[in-house]
Amino acid sequence: MKAEDTRYYIAIEKDTIYLLENQTLYLTGTLTLRRVSVFSRKMIKELKSSGLKNYIFNFDKLESIDSAGVTAIFYIQKQLAQQGIKIRFEGGNESITRKIELFRPEKFEEPALPEKVNLFEKVGNSVSYFFSSYVFGFLTLAANVFYFAVADFFRPKMRKAGEVSNQAVLIGVNSVLIVVFMSYVIGLVLALQSSGQLRNFGANVFIVDLTVIAMMSQMGPLITGILVAGRSGSSIAAEIATMKVTSELDALQTMGLNPIRFVVIPKLYASLITLPFLVILASVAGIVGGATAAYFYLDITPEVFINRMGNVMRNKELITGFVKSQVYACLIVLTGSFYGFRVVRGAEGVGKATTAAVVVAISLVIIADSILGLLFY
């Protein structure tokens, strides 16, 4: 073929000859799976060698085409486009055009390569995303939760009957055993490790001061906060995340119920009520553990320990423990709810949300304990 000619006959097979006239290729006969391999290979070769840059495929004389044939003509169009040769299609009866539209391959655009950014831009983008997505989102949720908590306090009909009691059992009562046991062990170890040093200076009796003050104002609330964050915080995040994945939260909104008021507020009330009692039990268990170590290693009888404890204990330690319990309760419920509402995928998303909620809740409890410790001391 020569580029300056106006009419060509392109022989694909012995019984298949196509006419190329004035940049228009007239396809005839059938274009099915049996012919597409030879058709594609030879047509690309012939059209490249013609020297033309624009072609029209005319289907008026084409009798039949299948999915393989449609794929072949679009494959030819794509391969020649890479050589700067454009092809467009025209004509064809209703059956041909319908099959072409039906089997037309989807267009996949190649993603643009990301632009290289310097270190400062990466850090800036990360900080901006953190504050806009996490900090602002957490503060917005906290504002909504506290507003509804105050607004619904005198309107019990706005929440499910008996839900606060049910959550109090799940969050508080079911945590008593692990909190008491761990507090006892920590109080025992704390007194045991201190007894060796106090015995060297003849200050055995001061083990009471150390155990009581440490457990009442510091270790009792902190142990309770960490254990409840790990046990109940994960449960809150998993429950809300599952409700979102299964569209239960959408169903609540459809029924005119606010998910925060219906799901989160009862958990907040239950946590605020039960955590002070858990802190008291943890402190008492830790003091009992300290008394056990003092009896066996420092020869301090329970009577001496109790009498000394009455002189050491102050209202300040009680108030400190109560304030910390309220702060920890709010942080645990807010963190679990925040990550539960943020879940975006199925079971995998629920697992990730639960893990993140536990880690962040424990971290916030420790940070809050440090800040409150500086404020109270």
C-alpha positions in Angstrom: 0.0 0.0 0.0 1.1 3.6 -0.7 0.0 6.6 1.2 -0.8 8.6 -1.9 -3.3 6.0 -3.3 -7.0 6.5 -2.6 -8.3 3.0 -2.7 -6.7 -0.2 -1.3 -7.8 -3.8 -0.8 -6.4 -5.3 2.3 -6.4 -9.1 2.3 -6.6 -10.6 5.8 -7.4 -14.1 4.7 -8.0 -15.8 1.4 -11.7 -15.3 1.6 -11.6 -11.9 3.5 -10.7 -8.7 1.7 -11.4 -5.3 3.2 -11.6 -2.0 1.2 -9.7 1.1 2.3 -11.0 4.1 0.4 -10.3 7.8 1.3 -9.1 6.9 4.8 -12.3 4.8 5.4 -11.9 1.1 6.0 -15.1 -0.9 5.1 -15.4 -4.0 7.1 -17.3 -6.9 5.6 -18.4 -10.4 6.4 -18.1 -11.5 10.0 -15.6 -10.5 12.7 -15.7 -13.2 15.3 -13.3 -15.1 17.6 -12.0 -17.3 14.8 -10.7 -14.3 12.8 -9.7 -11.7 15.4 -6.1 -12.9 15.9 -5.1 -12.7 12.2 -7.3 -9.6 11.7 -5.6 -7.6 14.6 -2.1 -8.5 13.7 -2.3 -7.8 9.9 -4.5 -4.7 10.3 -2.1 -3.0 12.6 0.8 -3.8 10.3 -1.0 -2.6 7.1 -2.4 0.6 8.7 1.0 1.6 10.1 2.7 1.1 6.7 0.1 3.3 4.9 1.5 6.5 6.3 -1.9 8.0 7.1 -2.7 9.5 10.5 -6.5 9.2 10.5 -8.8 6.3 9.8 -12.5 5.6 9.9 -13.8 2.0 10.4 -17.2 1.7 8.7 -19.5 -1.1 9.8 -22.3 -0.7 7.2 -21.3 -3.9 5.4 -20.4 -5.9 8.5 -22.8 -8.8 8.9 -21.9 -10.0 12.4 -19.5 -9.3 15.3 -19.0 -10.8 18.7 -17.3 -9.8 21.9 -13.9 -10.9 20.6 -14.4 -8.8 17.5 -15.3 -5.7 19.5 -12.3 -6.2 21.7 -10.1 -6.5 18.5 -11.2 -3.2 17.0 -10.7 -1.3 20.2 -7.3 -3.1 20.7 -6.3 -1.9 17.2 -7.4 1.6 18.1 -5.4 1.6 21.2 -2.2 0.2 19.6 -2.3 2.7 16.7 -3.0 5.6 19.1 0.4 5.0 20.6 1.9 5.7 17.1 -0.1 8.9 16.7 -2.7 7.3 14.4 -6.3 8.1 15.3 -9.3 5.8 14.5 -13.0 6.4 14.9 -16.0 4.2 14.1 -19.1 4.8 12.2 -22.1 3.1 10.6 -23.4 -0.4 11.3 -26.9 -1.8 11.8 -28.7 -1.8 15.1 -27.3 -5.2 16.1 -23.7 -4.2 15.4 -23.9 -0.9 17.2 -25.6 -2.5 20.2 -22.9 -5.2 20.5 -20.2 -2.6 20.2 -21.7 -0.6 23.1 -22.3 -3.7 25.1 -18.8 -5.1 24.8 -16.9 -1.8 24.7 -14.0 -2.1 27.1 -13.8 0.3 30.0 -11.3 3.1 29.9 -8.7 2.9 32.6 -6.8 6.1 33.1 -3.3 5.7 34.3 -2.9 7.4 37.7 -0.7 10.4 37.7 2.6 10.0 39.4 2.7 11.7 42.8 4.7 14.9 42.9 7.8 14.8 45.1 7.4 16.9 48.2 10.1 17.9 50.7 10.3 17.0 54.3 8.7 20.2 55.7 5.7 19.8 53.4 5.2 16.2 54.4 5.3 17.1 58.1 3.0 20.0 57.5 0.5 17.9 55.7 0.6 15.2 58.4 0.1 17.8 61.2 -2.7 19.4 59.3 -4.5 16.1 58.7 -4.0 15.1 62.4 -5.6 18.2 63.8 -8.4 18.5 61.2 -9.3 14.8 61.3 -8.6 13.6 64.8 -8.3 16.6 67.2 -11.2 18.6 65.7 -13.3 15.4 65.3 -12.7 14.4 68.9 -13.5 17.8 70.3 -16.7 17.9 68.2 -17.8 14.6 69.5 -17.0 15.6 73.0 -19.0 18.8 72.7 -22.0 16.8 71.4 -21.7 14.2 74.1 -21.5 16.6 77.0 -24.3 18.7 75.6 -26.7 15.8 75.3 -25.5 14.4 78.7 -26.5 17.6 80.4 -29.7 18.1 78.3 -30.9 14.5 78.9 -30.0 14.3 82.6 -33.5 15.5 83.6 -35.2 13.8 80.7 -34.9 10.0 81.2 -37.5 9.3 78.6 -35.0 10.3 75.9 -32.9 7.2 76.5 -33.8 3.5 76.6 -35.3 2.4 79.9 -32.9 0.4 82.1 -29.9 1.0 79.7 -27.9 2.9 82.2 -28.2 0.1 84.7 -27.3 -2.4 82.1 -24.2 -0.5 81.0 -23.2 0.0 84.7 -23.2 -3.8 85.1 -21.2 -4.3 81.9 -18.6 -1.5 82.5 -18.4 -1.5 86.3 -19.7 -4.6 88.1 -18.0 -7.0 85.6 -14.7 -5.2 86.1 -14.6 -5.6 89.9 -12.7 -8.9 90.0 -9.9 -8.0 87.7 -9.5 -4.5 89.2 -9.4 -5.8 92.8 -7.0 -8.6 92.0 -4.5 -6.4 90.0 -4.6 -3.7 92.6 -3.9 -6.1 95.4 -0.9 -7.5 93.5 0.5 -4.1 92.7 0.0 -2.9 96.3 1.8 -6.1 97.5 4.7 -5.6 95.1 5.0 -1.9 95.9 5.2 -2.5 99.6 7.5 -5.5 99.1 10.0 -3.6 97.0 10.0 -0.7 99.4 10.3 -2.7 102.5 14.0 -3.6 101.9 15.0 0.0 101.7 12.9 1.2 104.7 14.3 -1.6 106.9 17.8 -0.4 106.3 16.9 3.0 107.8 14.7 1.6 110.6 11.7 3.4 109.0 9.4 0.3 108.8 6.3 2.2 109.9 6.6 4.6 106.9 5.5 1.7 104.6 2.0 2.6 105.7 2.4 6.2 104.5 3.9 5.1 101.2 1.2 2.5 100.5 -1.8 4.6 101.5 -0.9 7.8 99.7 0.4 6.0 96.6 -2.7 3.8 96.3 -5.3 6.4 97.2 -4.1 9.3 95.0 -2.1 7.7 92.2 -2.0 3.9 91.7 -5.6 3.1 92.5 -7.2 5.5 90.0 -4.5 4.8 87.4 -4.8 1.0 87.6 -8.6 1.3 87.4 -8.4 3.7 84.4 -6.0 1.5 82.4 -7.9 -1.8 83.1 -11.3 -0.3 82.3 -9.8 1.3 79.1 -8.5 -2.0 78.0 -11.7 -4.0 78.9 -14.6 -1.7 78.5 -13.1 0.9 76.1 -12.5 -1.9 73.5 -16.0 -3.2 74.1 -17.5 0.3 73.4 -15.5 0.8 70.3 -16.3 -2.7 68.9 -20.1 -2.3 69.7 -20.4 1.1 68.0 -18.2 0.0 65.0 -20.3 -3.1 64.5 -23.5 -1.1 64.6 -22.1 1.3 62.0 -20.9 -1.6 59.7 -24.3 -3.3 59.9 -26.1 0.0 59.3 -27.8 0.0 62.7 -26.7 3.6 63.3 -28.3 4.5 60.0 -31.5 2.7 61.1 -31.5 4.8 64.3 -31.3 8.0 62.4 -34.0 6.8 60.0 -36.3 6.3 63.1 -35.4 9.8 64.3 -33.1 8.7 67.1 -29.7 10.4 67.6 -27.0 7.7 67.9 -25.1 9.7 70.4 -28.1 10.1 72.7 -29.2 6.5 72.3 -25.9 4.7 72.4 -23.1 6.9 73.9 -24.9 8.8 76.7 -26.0 5.7 78.7 -22.4 4.5 78.6 -21.1 7.8 79.8 -23.6 7.9 82.7 -22.7 4.3 83.7 -19.0 5.1 83.6 -19.3 8.2 85.7 -21.3 6.3 88.3 -19.2 3.1 88.5 -15.6 4.3 88.2 -15.5 6.1 91.6 -16.5 2.8 93.3 -14.0 0.9 91.3 -11.3 3.4 92.3 -12.3 2.9 96.0 -12.1 -0.9 95.7 -8.8 -0.7 93.9 -7.3 1.6 96.6 -8.6 -0.7 99.4 -7.3 -3.8 97.6 -3.9 -2.1 97.1 -3.7 -1.1 100.7 -4.6 -4.6 101.8 -1.8 -5.9 99.6 0.6 -3.4 101.2 -0.6 -4.4 104.7 0.1 -8.1 103.8 3.7 -7.3 102.8 4.2 -5.1 105.8 3.0 -7.9 108.1 5.3 -10.6 106.7 8.4 -8.6 105.9 8.4 -5.6 108.4 6.6 -7.2 111.4 3.9 -4.5 111.3 0.7 -5.9 112.6 -2.7 -5.1 111.1 -3.6 -3.0 114.2 -0.5 -0.8 113.8 -1.1 -0.5 110.1 -4.8 0.6 110.5 -3.9 3.1 113.3 -1.2 4.6 111.2 -3.4 4.7 108.1 -6.0 6.8 110.0 -3.3 9.4 110.7 -2.0 9.4 107.1 -5.1 9.5 105.1 -6.4 12.9 104.1 -9.5 14.2 102.3 -7.2 15.4 99.5 -6.4 11.9 98.4 -10.1 11.0 98.3 -10.9 14.1 96.3 -8.0 13.4 93.9 -9.1 9.9 93.3 -12.7 10.9 92.6 -11.7 13.7 90.2 -9.4 11.3 88.3 -12.1 8.7 88.1 -14.5 11.1 86.5 -11.9 12.3 84.0 -10.9 8.8 83.1 -14.5 7.8 82.6 -15.1 10.6 80.1 -11.9 9.9 78.2 -12.6 6.1 77.9 -16.1 6.5 76.6 -15.2 9.4 74.2 -12.3 7.5 72.8 -14.2 4.3 72.3 -17.1 6.2 70.7 -14.8 8.3 68.5 -13.0 5.3 66.9 -16.3 3.3 66.7 -18.0 6.1 64.7 -14.9 6.4 62.4 -14.9 2.8 61.2 -15.1 2.6 57.4 -14.8 -1.1 56.4 -16.1 -4.5 57.6 -14.6 -6.9 60.1 -11.1 -5.6 59.4 -12.2 -2.0 60.2 -13.9 -3.1 63.4 -10.7 -4.8 64.6 -8.5 -1.8 63.7 -10.9 0.6 65.4 -11.0 -1.5 68.6 -7.2 -1.7 68.7 -6.7 2.0 68.1 -9.4 2.8 70.7 -7.6 0.8 73.4 -4.2 2.2 72.7 -5.3 5.8 72.5 -7.6 5.4 75.6 -4.7 4.0 77.7 -2.4 6.7 76.5 -4.9 9.5 77.3 -5.5 8.1 80.7 -1.7 8.1 81.5 -1.4 11.7 80.0 -4.4 12.9 82.0 -2.9 11.3 85.2 0.3 13.2 84.7 -1.5 16.5 84.2 -3.8 16.0 87.1 -0.8 14.9 89.3 0.9 18.2 88.5 -2.3 20.2 89.3 -3.0 18.5 92.6 0.6 18.5 93.8 
